[in-house]
Amino acid sequence: MTDVPLPERGLVRHPVERYGTTRGARALEVFGPAAPGTPLVLAAIHGNESETTVALSAALRTVGTGDLRCAVVLAANPDGLLLGTRGNAVGVDLNRNFPASDWRGGTVLSRWSSETRQIVELSTGEAPTSEPETTALIELIERLSPPWVLSLHAPIGVIIEAESSALGDALVARTGLRRASAVDYPTPGTLDSWSSERAIPCLTLELPRITHDDATVRFAPILADLLRGALAPAA
């Protein structure tokens, strides 16, 4: 397996499929293989974490079409990514909208930035899966029946998984980030909680507070190996 030559990385050349439509009528897209048993890697379920899309896109464009072993969603919240908002087009935090047993209605709080204590209120949705982005991602995961899901976030700088795994071990070793079983604040209705309740391991890679350029240089090579299936066993 070899990297795609640098001059050819201006385009994502992998097959793409539309797996749903956002609240703002934009396409939800998954790249690469979408057959049952395929691992899933996704970025930007929070639209203000664009560094995750930048790093994952660089990784995807590094991997040759014949070497890709994961399904890849570059933006699980493209409306929020375009608007620069954590929530989707109607202000729902999509990672609090999954039908996990701990989902609750109302609002959740998010910091305006990592430099301030000021907070922003976001809705968890009128009901679990009230948002088309959530429903579409659930349907994609159910169709893939993946051995694991990796969701990219920022800027805490940690590997989060409920139970240690070979993939988690590999990510800790390659990234140098610490590992935690959970964050230290309430997170009702998350993708990882919903996945875990369905016996699908879901890991979170929280990038540290870095620039887009640093995200590409530091994390894209690691993610490229992950997409090739060269970082850890598939299950």
C-alpha positions as CSV (number, residue, x, y, z in Angstrom):
1,M,0.0,0.0,0.0
2,T,1.4,3.4,-1.0
3,D,0.2,6.9,-0.5
4,V,-1.6,8.8,-3.3
5,P,1.0,11.2,-4.8
6,L,0.7,14.7,-3.3
7,P,-0.3,16.4,-6.6
8,E,-3.3,14.1,-6.9
9,R,-4.8,14.8,-3.4
10,G,-6.8,17.8,-4.5
11,L,-9.9,15.7,-4.9
12,V,-11.7,13.0,-2.9
13,R,-11.6,10.2,-5.5
14,H,-13.4,7.5,-3.6
15,P,-16.9,6.4,-4.4
16,V,-19.5,8.4,-2.6
17,E,-23.1,7.7,-1.7
18,R,-25.8,9.9,-0.4
19,Y,-27.2,8.4,2.8
20,G,-29.6,11.1,3.8
21,T,-30.5,14.8,3.8
22,T,-30.0,17.4,6.4
23,R,-32.5,19.7,8.0
24,G,-31.2,22.4,5.6
25,A,-31.7,20.1,2.6
26,R,-28.0,19.4,2.1
27,A,-26.7,15.9,1.2
28,L,-25.3,13.6,3.8
29,E,-22.5,11.6,2.2
30,V,-20.5,8.5,3.0
31,F,-17.3,7.7,1.1
32,G,-15.8,4.3,0.4
33,P,-17.2,0.8,1.0
34,A,-20.6,0.6,2.5
35,A,-21.0,-3.1,2.8
36,P,-22.1,-4.9,6.0
37,G,-19.2,-5.4,8.4
38,T,-17.4,-2.2,7.4
39,P,-16.0,0.1,10.1
40,L,-17.2,3.7,10.1
41,V,-15.2,6.8,10.8
42,L,-17.0,10.1,11.0
43,A,-16.2,13.8,11.7
44,A,-18.0,17.0,12.5
45,I,-21.1,15.9,14.1
46,H,-20.5,19.2,15.9
47,G,-20.2,21.8,13.1
48,N,-17.8,24.0,15.0
49,E,-15.2,21.3,15.1
50,S,-14.1,21.7,11.5
51,E,-10.5,20.5,12.3
52,T,-11.9,17.0,12.4
53,T,-13.2,17.2,8.8
54,V,-9.9,18.7,7.7
55,A,-7.8,15.9,9.2
56,L,-10.1,13.1,8.1
57,S,-10.4,14.5,4.6
58,A,-6.6,14.7,4.2
59,A,-6.3,11.1,5.4
60,L,-9.0,10.0,2.9
61,R,-7.3,11.8,0.1
62,T,-4.0,10.1,1.0
63,V,-5.4,6.6,0.7
64,G,-5.7,4.9,-2.7
65,T,-9.1,3.8,-3.8
66,G,-8.2,0.1,-3.6
67,D,-6.8,0.4,-0.1
68,L,-9.8,2.0,1.7
69,R,-11.2,-0.4,4.3
70,C,-13.6,2.0,6.2
71,A,-16.7,3.9,5.4
72,V,-16.0,7.6,5.9
73,V,-18.4,10.5,6.7
74,L,-16.5,13.8,6.5
75,A,-19.3,15.8,7.9
76,A,-22.1,14.3,9.9
77,N,-23.5,17.8,10.4
78,P,-22.8,19.7,7.1
79,D,-25.3,22.5,7.9
80,G,-23.5,23.3,11.2
81,L,-20.1,23.0,9.5
82,L,-21.1,25.5,6.9
83,L,-22.7,27.8,9.5
84,G,-19.8,27.4,12.0
85,T,-22.3,26.3,14.7
86,R,-22.1,23.3,17.0
87,G,-25.7,22.4,16.4
88,N,-27.5,21.8,13.1
89,A,-29.6,24.3,11.1
90,V,-32.2,24.6,13.9
91,G,-29.9,24.6,16.8
92,V,-30.1,20.9,17.9
93,D,-26.9,19.3,19.2
94,L,-27.0,16.2,17.1
95,N,-24.7,14.3,19.6
96,R,-27.5,14.7,22.2
97,N,-30.3,13.5,19.9
98,F,-29.6,9.8,19.8
99,P,-32.2,7.4,21.3
100,A,-30.0,6.2,24.1
101,S,-31.6,5.2,27.4
102,D,-30.3,8.4,29.0
103,W,-31.7,10.9,26.4
104,R,-33.6,13.8,27.9
105,G,-35.4,16.7,26.5
106,G,-34.5,20.3,27.0
107,T,-31.2,22.1,26.5
108,V,-27.6,21.3,27.0
109,L,-24.8,23.8,27.6
110,S,-21.7,24.4,25.5
111,R,-18.8,26.8,25.9
112,W,-18.7,29.7,23.5
113,S,-15.0,28.9,23.2
114,S,-12.2,27.1,25.0
115,E,-11.0,30.5,26.3
116,T,-14.2,31.6,28.1
117,R,-16.7,30.4,30.7
118,Q,-19.5,31.9,28.7
119,I,-22.0,29.3,27.5
120,V,-24.4,28.6,24.6
121,E,-27.6,26.7,25.0
122,L,-28.5,24.1,22.5
123,S,-31.6,21.9,22.2
124,T,-31.5,18.1,22.4
125,G,-34.4,18.0,20.0
126,E,-38.1,17.6,20.4
127,A,-37.6,13.8,20.8
128,P,-34.8,11.3,20.2
129,T,-34.0,11.1,16.5
130,S,-36.1,14.2,15.8
131,E,-33.4,15.4,13.4
132,P,-32.9,13.9,9.9
133,E,-29.1,13.9,10.4
134,T,-29.5,11.6,13.5
135,T,-32.0,9.3,11.8
136,A,-29.9,9.0,8.7
137,L,-26.7,8.2,10.6
138,I,-28.5,5.5,12.6
139,E,-29.8,3.9,9.4
140,L,-26.3,4.0,8.0
141,I,-24.8,2.3,11.1
142,E,-27.6,-0.3,11.1
143,R,-26.9,-1.1,7.4
144,L,-23.1,-1.2,7.9
145,S,-23.3,-3.2,11.2
146,P,-19.7,-2.1,11.8
147,P,-17.3,-3.8,14.1
148,W,-16.5,-0.4,15.5
149,V,-17.3,3.3,15.0
150,L,-14.8,6.1,15.5
151,S,-16.1,9.6,15.9
152,L,-13.8,12.6,15.7
153,H,-14.3,15.6,18.0
154,A,-12.2,18.5,19.4
155,P,-10.6,20.2,21.4
156,I,-10.2,18.1,24.6
157,G,-7.3,16.0,23.4
158,V,-8.2,12.5,24.6
159,I,-9.2,9.0,23.4
160,I,-12.6,8.1,25.0
161,E,-13.9,4.6,25.1
162,A,-16.0,2.8,27.7
163,E,-13.8,-0.3,27.6
164,S,-10.2,-0.6,26.4
165,S,-9.8,-2.1,22.9
166,A,-7.0,-2.9,20.5
167,L,-8.0,0.1,18.4
168,G,-8.0,2.3,21.5
169,D,-4.5,1.0,22.4
170,A,-3.3,1.7,18.9
171,L,-4.7,5.2,18.9
172,V,-3.2,6.0,22.3
173,A,0.2,4.7,21.2
174,R,0.2,6.6,17.8
175,T,-1.4,9.9,19.0
176,G,0.2,10.2,22.4
177,L,-3.1,11.3,23.8
178,R,-4.4,10.0,27.1
179,R,-7.3,7.6,27.4
180,A,-10.5,8.2,29.4
181,S,-13.7,6.1,29.9
182,A,-15.9,9.2,29.7
183,V,-15.9,13.0,30.0
184,D,-16.6,14.7,33.3
185,Y,-19.8,16.4,32.4
186,P,-23.3,15.0,31.5
187,T,-23.7,13.8,27.9
188,P,-27.2,12.4,27.4
189,G,-28.3,10.9,24.1
190,T,-24.9,10.6,22.5
191,L,-23.8,8.5,19.5
192,D,-21.4,6.4,21.7
193,S,-24.1,5.7,24.3
194,W,-26.6,4.6,21.7
195,S,-23.9,2.5,19.9
196,S,-22.8,0.8,23.2
197,E,-26.3,-0.1,24.0
198,R,-26.4,-2.0,20.7
199,A,-23.1,-3.7,21.4
200,I,-21.3,-1.6,18.7
201,P,-18.0,-0.3,20.1
202,C,-17.8,3.5,19.6
203,L,-14.6,5.3,20.3
204,T,-14.1,9.1,20.4
205,L,-10.9,10.7,19.2
206,E,-10.9,14.2,20.6
207,L,-8.3,16.2,18.8
208,P,-6.4,18.7,21.0
209,R,-6.7,22.4,20.5
210,I,-4.7,22.8,17.3
211,T,-4.8,24.6,13.9
212,H,-6.1,23.0,10.8
213,D,-2.6,22.7,9.5
214,D,-1.4,20.9,12.6
215,A,-4.4,18.6,12.4
216,T,-3.3,17.6,8.9
217,V,0.3,17.2,9.8
218,R,-0.1,15.4,13.1
219,F,-3.3,13.3,12.7
220,A,-3.9,12.7,9.0
221,P,-1.1,10.1,8.7
222,I,-2.5,8.2,11.7
223,L,-6.0,8.4,10.3
224,A,-4.8,7.2,6.8
225,D,-3.3,4.1,8.4
226,L,-6.6,3.6,10.2
227,L,-8.6,3.9,7.0
228,R,-6.3,1.3,5.3
229,G,-6.9,-1.1,8.1
230,A,-3.3,-0.9,9.1
231,L,-3.6,0.6,12.5
232,A,-5.4,-2.1,14.4
233,P,-7.4,-5.3,13.8
234,A,-10.9,-4.7,12.3
235,A,-12.6,-6.0,15.5
